[in-house]
Amino acid sequence: MKKYGNFINESTSQTVFLNDNRGSRGFTTNKYGENSIAQLNTKILNYISEVYGSFGFTYPRGGNATNYNISVEGKVYKSEYISKMVNNYTIFKTFIKQKRIRDAKTFYELIEANFADIYHYNGRFFREQSLPILINTTRKGNRSEIRCKTIFENYAKSKGLNIIVDNPTVDEDITGIDGKFTHGGRVFTLQIKPFTNYNMNTRECRIESNGSLSVGSVDYLVLYKGANYIIAKNPKSNQIKIDGTEFVVPSNNITFI
């Protein structure tokens, strides 16, 4: 597995204050150099690249990162979740709070000794703390996903349905659900994905997307490319299929394009 070099130029001398989000109590540490946040981030980056690289994850380097799904032992993780493990101060502070850490030396020793618990998909801290933090952080900054939910709500209103698309739970998120709404006493689910191209005929619409594709049992697939959107139903009687890097959608399932 490729090992990355220094995460940030270590020649700059700066400090950062870390606490447990409970007030001023905490400690100061170096941002760069030896025994620093930058050095720790390099180790985190190497660790997650080793753990998730075999599932298709590559840490983005410069430019606009492409978000894609990777499948890990039957669960779906967005590449953004894994990328955001690096330099995540909310995870640091949550770990500090849980371990009651009061100095930099203890912080570095304990966090490095617990990489598997904090950053590995089977870790308890990962499941209970890191993953919810990563999901919430990503949702707040994912403008494309927010726009897609608005587009879907407006589409529903055009059909006479006044609905609100809510965020899924953490457990729902890792099954590939990106949104859900209630209508007629039933919960309907959405998956939201970017697409790169599509080709439609009278029988089917083949939509190319990135990453590890899955659609599962969600009720609707919502795809976006810039300001272009596709909405497709996914009924059990005529489900969307996957062919390599393409969603294969029966033409009758396309409701908005």
C-alpha beads as a LAMMPS data file, in Angstrom:
LAMMPS data file: protein, C-alpha beads

257 atoms
256 bonds

1 atom types
1 bond types

-500.0 500.0 xlo xhi
-500.0 500.0 ylo yhi
-500.0 500.0 zlo zhi

Masses

1 110.0

Atoms # bond

1 1 1 0.000 0.000 0.000
2 1 1 1.328 3.409 -0.954
3 1 1 2.479 5.543 1.970
4 1 1 1.973 9.268 1.765
5 1 1 4.641 11.781 2.752
6 1 1 4.163 14.717 5.064
7 1 1 0.564 15.848 5.072
8 1 1 1.443 19.553 5.354
9 1 1 4.666 21.544 5.071
10 1 1 6.187 21.112 8.513
11 1 1 8.468 24.163 8.383
12 1 1 5.785 26.564 9.652
13 1 1 5.619 27.031 13.417
14 1 1 2.054 27.310 14.701
15 1 1 0.088 25.948 17.608
16 1 1 -3.495 24.810 18.048
17 1 1 -5.658 24.503 21.171
18 1 1 -7.584 21.263 21.658
19 1 1 -10.283 20.647 24.231
20 1 1 -13.328 18.464 24.765
21 1 1 -15.860 21.170 23.762
22 1 1 -16.716 21.694 27.440
23 1 1 -15.083 25.070 27.911
24 1 1 -11.541 26.363 28.157
25 1 1 -10.030 23.247 29.724
26 1 1 -7.648 21.603 27.265
27 1 1 -4.097 21.745 25.953
28 1 1 -1.946 23.384 23.274
29 1 1 -0.063 21.392 20.657
30 1 1 1.970 22.030 17.519
31 1 1 0.122 22.287 14.264
32 1 1 3.211 21.341 12.225
33 1 1 6.516 19.595 12.847
34 1 1 7.341 16.768 15.238
35 1 1 4.546 15.609 17.571
36 1 1 2.008 17.711 15.705
37 1 1 -1.462 17.612 14.184
38 1 1 0.084 17.551 10.694
39 1 1 2.200 14.515 11.588
40 1 1 -0.848 12.815 13.107
41 1 1 -2.885 13.525 9.969
42 1 1 -0.210 11.898 7.831
43 1 1 -0.477 8.751 9.953
44 1 1 -4.289 8.832 9.760
45 1 1 -4.106 9.220 5.981
46 1 1 -1.748 6.266 5.653
47 1 1 -3.979 4.169 7.909
48 1 1 -7.262 4.860 6.089
49 1 1 -5.565 4.392 2.709
50 1 1 -4.423 0.950 3.868
51 1 1 -7.793 -0.048 5.324
52 1 1 -10.116 1.323 2.632
53 1 1 -7.826 1.270 -0.412
54 1 1 -8.590 -2.377 -1.147
55 1 1 -12.285 -1.441 -1.426
56 1 1 -11.585 1.207 -4.082
57 1 1 -10.941 4.312 -1.973
58 1 1 -8.312 6.822 -3.106
59 1 1 -7.621 9.963 -1.108
60 1 1 -8.223 13.060 -3.286
61 1 1 -5.205 15.205 -4.064
62 1 1 -5.979 18.746 -5.238
63 1 1 -8.810 19.985 -7.427
64 1 1 -12.441 19.034 -6.987
65 1 1 -12.780 15.582 -5.456
66 1 1 -15.319 13.201 -6.967
67 1 1 -17.648 11.629 -4.434
68 1 1 -18.398 7.963 -5.002
69 1 1 -19.659 4.996 -3.014
70 1 1 -17.515 2.113 -1.881
71 1 1 -18.925 -1.173 -0.648
72 1 1 -17.335 -2.513 2.537
73 1 1 -18.589 -5.888 3.742
74 1 1 -22.128 -5.198 2.588
75 1 1 -22.264 -1.600 3.790
76 1 1 -22.075 1.528 1.641
77 1 1 -19.739 4.404 2.541
78 1 1 -19.356 7.613 0.583
79 1 1 -15.734 8.407 -0.255
80 1 1 -16.281 11.811 1.381
81 1 1 -16.806 10.123 4.743
82 1 1 -13.406 8.475 4.579
83 1 1 -11.616 11.566 3.252
84 1 1 -13.041 13.652 6.096
85 1 1 -11.396 11.400 8.690
86 1 1 -8.209 13.350 8.022
87 1 1 -7.851 16.573 10.054
88 1 1 -11.259 16.095 11.678
89 1 1 -11.139 18.166 14.850
90 1 1 -14.619 17.076 15.927
91 1 1 -13.408 13.463 16.066
92 1 1 -10.284 14.596 17.957
93 1 1 -12.338 16.511 20.527
94 1 1 -14.875 13.710 20.947
95 1 1 -12.011 11.279 21.600
96 1 1 -10.461 13.730 24.085
97 1 1 -13.787 13.966 25.901
98 1 1 -14.298 10.203 26.053
99 1 1 -10.756 9.486 27.270
100 1 1 -10.576 12.569 29.522
101 1 1 -7.271 13.626 27.985
102 1 1 -5.555 16.682 29.465
103 1 1 -2.187 16.897 27.652
104 1 1 -0.755 16.580 24.143
105 1 1 1.553 13.648 24.900
106 1 1 -1.324 11.493 26.120
107 1 1 -3.483 12.596 23.203
108 1 1 -1.004 11.444 20.550
109 1 1 -0.190 8.214 22.358
110 1 1 -3.811 7.213 22.859
111 1 1 -5.184 8.260 19.487
112 1 1 -2.442 6.401 17.586
113 1 1 -2.913 3.333 19.785
114 1 1 -6.645 3.401 18.979
115 1 1 -6.628 3.976 15.191
116 1 1 -8.503 0.690 14.667
117 1 1 -11.229 1.714 17.106
118 1 1 -11.568 5.266 15.739
119 1 1 -11.128 4.832 11.967
120 1 1 -11.678 1.157 11.088
121 1 1 -15.180 0.239 9.933
122 1 1 -15.382 -2.455 12.643
123 1 1 -14.312 -0.109 15.453
124 1 1 -16.779 0.659 18.221
125 1 1 -15.776 4.329 18.442
126 1 1 -16.073 4.497 14.642
127 1 1 -19.630 3.158 14.695
128 1 1 -20.817 5.187 17.674
129 1 1 -18.898 8.458 17.232
130 1 1 -16.772 8.860 14.089
131 1 1 -19.326 7.717 11.513
132 1 1 -22.195 9.932 12.776
133 1 1 -19.778 12.895 12.862
134 1 1 -18.592 12.181 9.313
135 1 1 -22.133 11.752 7.965
136 1 1 -23.436 14.940 9.591
137 1 1 -20.426 16.965 8.418
138 1 1 -20.819 15.699 4.857
139 1 1 -24.567 16.332 4.729
140 1 1 -24.180 19.934 5.843
141 1 1 -21.671 20.662 3.087
142 1 1 -23.139 18.578 0.264
143 1 1 -24.908 21.220 -1.818
144 1 1 -25.658 18.826 -4.676
145 1 1 -27.502 16.446 -2.360
146 1 1 -29.438 19.325 -0.803
147 1 1 -30.438 20.571 -4.275
148 1 1 -31.567 17.087 -5.276
149 1 1 -33.857 16.868 -2.264
150 1 1 -35.350 20.251 -3.167
151 1 1 -35.807 19.172 -6.794
152 1 1 -37.571 16.009 -5.621
153 1 1 -39.848 17.956 -3.254
154 1 1 -40.762 20.356 -6.091
155 1 1 -41.372 17.414 -8.418
156 1 1 -43.687 15.864 -5.819
157 1 1 -45.575 19.164 -5.438
158 1 1 -46.118 19.240 -9.200
159 1 1 -47.883 15.899 -8.726
160 1 1 -50.018 17.243 -5.889
161 1 1 -47.922 15.775 -3.042
162 1 1 -46.730 18.070 -0.268
163 1 1 -43.775 16.195 1.231
164 1 1 -40.536 16.950 3.074
165 1 1 -37.442 14.839 2.362
166 1 1 -35.687 14.077 5.652
167 1 1 -32.179 12.771 6.311
168 1 1 -31.792 9.035 6.964
169 1 1 -30.486 7.580 10.204
170 1 1 -26.861 6.428 10.386
171 1 1 -27.932 2.790 9.958
172 1 1 -30.066 3.714 6.943
173 1 1 -27.265 5.783 5.426
174 1 1 -24.833 2.861 5.223
175 1 1 -27.432 0.786 3.366
176 1 1 -27.421 3.393 0.566
177 1 1 -30.373 5.549 1.656
178 1 1 -29.806 9.309 1.216
179 1 1 -33.259 10.628 2.030
180 1 1 -36.763 9.566 3.044
181 1 1 -40.281 10.968 3.210
182 1 1 -43.635 9.837 4.547
183 1 1 -46.806 9.705 2.477
184 1 1 -50.053 7.913 3.215
185 1 1 -48.590 6.409 6.369
186 1 1 -45.708 4.788 4.512
187 1 1 -42.011 5.725 4.454
188 1 1 -40.445 6.080 0.992
189 1 1 -36.682 6.155 0.470
190 1 1 -34.330 7.873 -1.982
191 1 1 -30.812 7.263 -3.188
192 1 1 -28.953 10.271 -4.642
193 1 1 -26.028 9.835 -7.042
194 1 1 -24.077 11.910 -9.570
195 1 1 -24.157 10.783 -13.197
196 1 1 -21.798 11.412 -16.084
197 1 1 -23.908 10.420 -19.087
198 1 1 -27.133 8.682 -20.079
199 1 1 -28.626 7.006 -23.122
200 1 1 -32.362 6.391 -23.346
201 1 1 -34.474 4.369 -25.764
202 1 1 -38.060 3.092 -25.673
203 1 1 -37.075 0.097 -23.526
204 1 1 -34.510 1.365 -21.029
205 1 1 -32.358 4.236 -19.879
206 1 1 -28.693 3.477 -19.199
207 1 1 -27.171 6.009 -16.803
208 1 1 -23.431 6.052 -16.170
209 1 1 -22.208 6.911 -12.682
210 1 1 -19.021 6.657 -10.603
211 1 1 -17.880 4.362 -7.826
212 1 1 -19.439 1.185 -6.497
213 1 1 -23.033 1.240 -7.736
214 1 1 -25.936 -0.118 -5.766
215 1 1 -29.596 0.700 -5.597
216 1 1 -31.022 -1.952 -3.267
217 1 1 -34.606 -1.534 -2.170
218 1 1 -34.884 2.272 -2.268
219 1 1 -38.098 3.563 -3.809
220 1 1 -36.545 6.330 -5.928
221 1 1 -33.196 6.981 -7.573
222 1 1 -32.323 10.658 -7.994
223 1 1 -29.317 11.526 -10.158
224 1 1 -27.633 14.837 -10.883
225 1 1 -25.071 16.334 -13.227
226 1 1 -24.657 20.058 -12.691
227 1 1 -28.147 21.517 -13.104
228 1 1 -29.499 18.376 -14.822
229 1 1 -31.546 15.855 -12.863
230 1 1 -33.086 12.431 -13.409
231 1 1 -35.719 10.870 -11.138
232 1 1 -36.571 7.184 -11.479
233 1 1 -38.981 4.946 -9.587
234 1 1 -37.700 1.587 -8.365
235 1 1 -40.741 -0.670 -7.878
236 1 1 -40.167 -4.258 -6.768
237 1 1 -42.018 -5.501 -9.844
238 1 1 -39.659 -3.725 -12.258
239 1 1 -36.458 -2.868 -10.416
240 1 1 -33.463 -0.842 -11.543
241 1 1 -30.453 -3.029 -12.308
242 1 1 -26.694 -2.478 -12.290
243 1 1 -24.449 -3.215 -15.266
244 1 1 -20.837 -2.312 -14.496
245 1 1 -20.729 1.484 -14.134
246 1 1 -24.323 1.973 -15.322
247 1 1 -27.767 2.030 -13.784
248 1 1 -30.131 0.219 -16.154
249 1 1 -33.552 1.793 -15.636
250 1 1 -36.706 0.581 -17.409
251 1 1 -37.980 3.532 -19.443
252 1 1 -41.360 3.414 -17.735
253 1 1 -39.597 4.041 -14.399
254 1 1 -38.253 7.419 -15.502
255 1 1 -40.535 10.116 -14.087
256 1 1 -38.377 13.235 -14.524
257 1 1 -35.500 14.007 -16.855

Bonds

1 1 1 2
2 1 2 3
3 1 3 4
4 1 4 5
5 1 5 6
6 1 6 7
7 1 7 8
8 1 8 9
9 1 9 10
10 1 10 11
11 1 11 12
12 1 12 13
13 1 13 14
14 1 14 15
15 1 15 16
16 1 16 17
17 1 17 18
18 1 18 19
19 1 19 20
20 1 20 21
21 1 21 22
22 1 22 23
23 1 23 24
24 1 24 25
25 1 25 26
26 1 26 27
27 1 27 28
28 1 28 29
29 1 29 30
30 1 30 31
31 1 31 32
32 1 32 33
33 1 33 34
34 1 34 35
35 1 35 36
36 1 36 37
37 1 37 38
38 1 38 39
39 1 39 40
40 1 40 41
41 1 41 42
42 1 42 43
43 1 43 44
44 1 44 45
45 1 45 46
46 1 46 47
47 1 47 48
48 1 48 49
49 1 49 50
50 1 50 51
51 1 51 52
52 1 52 53
53 1 53 54
54 1 54 55
55 1 55 56
56 1 56 57
57 1 57 58
58 1 58 59
59 1 59 60
60 1 60 61
61 1 61 62
62 1 62 63
63 1 63 64
64 1 64 65
65 1 65 66
66 1 66 67
67 1 67 68
68 1 68 69
69 1 69 70
70 1 70 71
71 1 71 72
72 1 72 73
73 1 73 74
74 1 74 75
75 1 75 76
76 1 76 77
77 1 77 78
78 1 78 79
79 1 79 80
80 1 80 81
81 1 81 82
82 1 82 83
83 1 83 84
84 1 84 85
85 1 85 86
86 1 86 87
87 1 87 88
88 1 88 89
89 1 89 90
90 1 90 91
91 1 91 92
92 1 92 93
93 1 93 94
94 1 94 95
95 1 95 96
96 1 96 97
97 1 97 98
98 1 98 99
99 1 99 100
100 1 100 101
101 1 101 102
102 1 102 103
103 1 103 104
104 1 104 105
105 1 105 106
106 1 106 107
107 1 107 108
108 1 108 109
109 1 109 110
110 1 110 111
111 1 111 112
112 1 112 113
113 1 113 114
114 1 114 115
115 1 115 116
116 1 116 117
117 1 117 118
118 1 118 119
119 1 119 120
120 1 120 121
121 1 121 122
122 1 122 123
123 1 123 124
124 1 124 125
125 1 125 126
126 1 126 127
127 1 127 128
128 1 128 129
129 1 129 130
130 1 130 131
131 1 131 132
132 1 132 133
133 1 133 134
134 1 134 135
135 1 135 136
136 1 136 137
137 1 137 138
138 1 138 139
139 1 139 140
140 1 140 141
141 1 141 142
142 1 142 143
143 1 143 144
144 1 144 145
145 1 145 146
146 1 146 147
147 1 147 148
148 1 148 149
149 1 149 150
150 1 150 151
151 1 151 152
152 1 152 153
153 1 153 154
154 1 154 155
155 1 155 156
156 1 156 157
157 1 157 158
158 1 158 159
159 1 159 160
160 1 160 161
161 1 161 162
162 1 162 163
163 1 163 164
164 1 164 165
165 1 165 166
166 1 166 167
167 1 167 168
168 1 168 169
169 1 169 170
170 1 170 171
171 1 171 172
172 1 172 173
173 1 173 174
174 1 174 175
175 1 175 176
176 1 176 177
177 1 177 178
178 1 178 179
179 1 179 180
180 1 180 181
181 1 181 182
182 1 182 183
183 1 183 184
184 1 184 185
185 1 185 186
186 1 186 187
187 1 187 188
188 1 188 189
189 1 189 190
190 1 190 191
191 1 191 192
192 1 192 193
193 1 193 194
194 1 194 195
195 1 195 196
196 1 196 197
197 1 197 198
198 1 198 199
199 1 199 200
200 1 200 201
201 1 201 202
202 1 202 203
203 1 203 204
204 1 204 205
205 1 205 206
206 1 206 207
207 1 207 208
208 1 208 209
209 1 209 210
210 1 210 211
211 1 211 212
212 1 212 213
213 1 213 214
214 1 214 215
215 1 215 216
216 1 216 217
217 1 217 218
218 1 218 219
219 1 219 220
220 1 220 221
221 1 221 222
222 1 222 223
223 1 223 224
224 1 224 225
225 1 225 226
226 1 226 227
227 1 227 228
228 1 228 229
229 1 229 230
230 1 230 231
231 1 231 232
232 1 232 233
233 1 233 234
234 1 234 235
235 1 235 236
236 1 236 237
237 1 237 238
238 1 238 239
239 1 239 240
240 1 240 241
241 1 241 242
242 1 242 243
243 1 243 244
244 1 244 245
245 1 245 246
246 1 246 247
247 1 247 248
248 1 248 249
249 1 249 250
250 1 250 251
251 1 251 252
252 1 252 253
253 1 253 254
254 1 254 255
255 1 255 256
256 1 256 257
